[in-house]
Amino acid sequence: MPILAFSQNDSYETSMMFRRLLLGEFYSQNNISSIIQDKTGFMWFGTRAGLVKYDGYNINTITNIPGDNLSLSNNSINVVFEDSFSNIWVGTDEGLNRFDKGTQTFTRFLIPDRNLVNTNRVTSIVQDNSGNIWVGTEHGLNKYDYSTKQFSKIDFEQTNHITTLCEDKKGILWAGTYSGELLKIDVIGNSIKKINLDYGKNSPKIKSITALFEDSKGNFWIGTFEGLGKYDRFSNKFTQISLRNANPANPLFVQTKKINEFIVHAIVEDFSGNLWISSQHGLFLLNRQNELLYFTNIENNFNSLSFNYITSLFVDRTGILWIGTYGYGLNKLFPKLHNFDKFSSENIAENNLLVKSIRAISEDSFGNLWIGGYNGLNKINRRQNSVSNYLEIEAIYSFLPDPNKPNEILWIGKDVGGFCKYDIKSNKLTIYKNTNPNLINGEVIYSIISSKDGFLWIGTDQGLLRFDRKNESSIAFKYDSNDKNSLSHNKVNVVFEDKNGLLWIGTDVGLNILNPKTNEFKHYFHIPKDSVSLSYNAVLSINEDKENQIWIGTAGGGLNRFDRKSGKFHHYLKKDGLPDNVVYSILLDEMDNIWISTNNGISKFIKKENRFRNFDEKYGLQNNEFNQGAAFKSKSGELFFGGINGFNAFYPSKINETENIPPIAITDFKIFNQTVKTGRLPNGRTILTKPISESKEIQLSYLDNAFSFEFASLEYFTTEKTKYAYKMEGLDKDWNFVETRRFVAFNSIPSGKYIFKVKAANNEGIWSKGTEISIIISPPFWETWWFYLLVILFLGGIMHLLYKYRINQLLKIERLRVKLASDLHDDIGATLSKISMQADIVKYGIDKNNTEKNLSRISELSNQAIGTMRDIVWSIDARNDEFKNIIIKMKDESYSILRSKNIAVSFEHSTVKLDIKLAFEIRQNLYLIFKEAINNIYKHSNATEVNVKLLQESGFLTMEIWDNGSSFVVKNEHSGQGTKNMKMRVEKIGGNFSNEIQNGYKVVFSGIKIR
């Protein structure tokens, strides 16, 4: 009787595919002595080349650093253990080490020995219920008391070599020795009881104990140099289980009976209660039915063990069995997580299941499964556990049990050969192909359904046909380019009848709805840039849910949900969680969830939660690739999906939600693409005091404006399909979904407080709670409060200075106005008064004898007033601010005054910058000083020459004016009121006045600041 499927009691996938993992290029790196998983979820491996930390993606090796006492004492590791305080203890060939994950440093311990014998080769580590650490070495047993932080040695025979330690559920510590003695240790009183084990009366003692293990049922297992034994702690009876009697799990495995000795290195129990035993000759499984199977390496088969010498075993929190080898790295064996029954040539007896690639599945009224494919037709009677074969040479693409005679007649669509009727009892096949104009003329039949009115509707490569079973006639519906109401395309992939009797037809070019009563078609197509049109024109599958919504699977546009009221399509693609955008088949379970088969496994769409839950080969599927139309739902609610390597059957209610939502950790932090290490950095800063995976906060400078995070979901089942999302609170409003990308970089983030959050979704689409870390970015000094205060004070000072300047300018203007008023009053007013007096004299004839003289005086005073007015207007005109203008004025004035006496004037001003602007007061007084000097020369000197020299040095001006007049006249005349006026004016503008008489008269005005 053929076996159709492995028993569901087995924990692991029936094919037992081992996945290999190498930790490096060298033998020593892949010699795995010990395996653990810490509380966070990281995997730790002890090797002969150091301690390895693994997050599912990255391998980080920690080794001894010569001269560094805070590093690992020795690279050759025998045992790795995590205590209740999350410290990692590492036993090496040269001492015990405790690794602090926070500081990333090791504390070394030398085990005390009363005979001063080197006992630092640590073989085993365990922690008791009181928190004490027990350490086994080659020469004894030691206890580390956490409260006193001291080691003490447990006295017993000093030559005893401890090989393994185990604490049972009652808190009793057990030790195995190299000499074969079993030690029972009272951890409170430190007393030891020796137990000698043997295989029975007149049998030799056990040579050496290599492994101790207590399973979930309380059974105590002992591994020895001779194999495996079960120890009854109450009767003190030891029962040997011969590994030589194991059966191969695969016919290609080597025969264990040819091997004389099996040394057991490790014993573990999986989640289903199966026992796994490692040896130097392969891996052994003792299942719950007490069947003993073994696994070995198969040459050129990379799904087998990488090497037969198994040194270590570990079952992680997800149920994965980790297998360490002697020099050939790690192997992973994945458990079967869900109840997907698998039917394939691998687990159905050879030569019974003909069909490998499944194209059609159905069930008759007796509950028999009918399976069609490229190798014919199979009937599977699951009650009798038998397989029957039919039509072995036919390539069957689709079939349908006759609605009236499901156990006798099958309507079959061939891959090549058209539509057929198969009489099961008579084994007669009737082919309907080109025998009558009204019959089927399609070559490939993709879909066959029976409508409520009893007609068969057939989708072919040459159109849609309605077949009448009674008179065996058909009506064809084809694409007509001249008829808009015809079928949209002749390649019909799927036909589906909804609850209202409408036919939905999926073609290679569009979705059609046919009303059988009117024979009218309605079409839906993919319209580029229209987000509510059909996502893809090639339609492969159609179904209807309890809410009368139509679900459409496409050949590249994922899954579509059609809203009948709005006529709009909603799309579900890979970016939404769908495993693949090719949707072959759609089934609905009793809870109205959508189950679909794809090119990348099976997916369950949970409508209430709007999320996908995905399954692949690791969950027991026949393969990740399924086939179009190969899906069926039985009356009992069981779902069937067929693919390229068989088919799967399951009850959706038994596919429970996973309880394993893996944690996620931030595994790396970089600034300017350089990993930030813990402790003080070369630049003197300390950013991380703990590893990034342990840190809760990072403080950065505004200069650290290019940083990145790397993260990993600490589950090792489907790492390549884990999806991630992140959010920087304070910067992002929503989550950023980045598919399988495990890093994110940030640039030029403004100063402030942020929280970086990251979460992961496993292969089933379930999101973890995630992890987070606070980020504080200090602002540059120009964004600090004290800088703002300084700026405010500075601006306030500037405003104050501007205010004072404005006031001073107003005062200057006011003084100018007063001065102008004063000048006008003093000069012009006085002159006008004189003119008025002279005019009155003439008017009233007071001095008739001098009338002409008085009129001349009036004219003279009038000209003087006009000149004075011109001088004032010139001095206040801003267009005359440059030095060149005052020189021109001086020249014009001197020439006009001295010309009448034929006095020659020369000017020297080569050192003066002519474009310098002079203040109004300097310009006015300088000109008036010059004018006063020229007038004095005109009135009082007998000179024939006048020399004027202007000299500019270091921003100061010196003006010299001298003539060649008579010294006697100069002495008596030039020292009058004019000289006093000149001295007064030059001092008024900050200069100095001097004069001298030598061959004429010379006045010097110096120290006048003009710049």
PyMOL commands that set and color helices and strands:
alter all, ss='L'
color gray80, all
select helices_A, chain A and resi 28-30+243-245+256-258+574-576+617-619+652-654+719-721+781-783+785-844+848-876+878-880+883-901+920-940+967-973+977-988
alter helices_A, ss='H'
color red, helices_A
select strands_A, chain A and resi 18-21+32-37+43-47+50-54+59-62+77-82+88-92+95-100+105-109+122-127+133-137+140-145+150-154+162-167+173-177+181-186+191-196+209-214+220-224+227-232+237-241+247-248+264-269+275-279+282-286+292-295+310-315+321-325+330-333+341-343+358-363+369-373+376-381+386-390+396-401+409-414+419-423+428-432+445-450+456-460+463-468+473-477+492-497+503-507+511-515+520-524+539-544+550-554+559-563+568-572+583-588+594-598+601-606+611-615+626-633+639-643+646-650+664-671+674-675+697-700+706-713+723-729+736-737+743-747+752-761+771-777+904-908+945-953+956-963+992-997+1001-1009
alter strands_A, ss='S'
color yellow, strands_A
deselect
rebuild
show_as cartoon
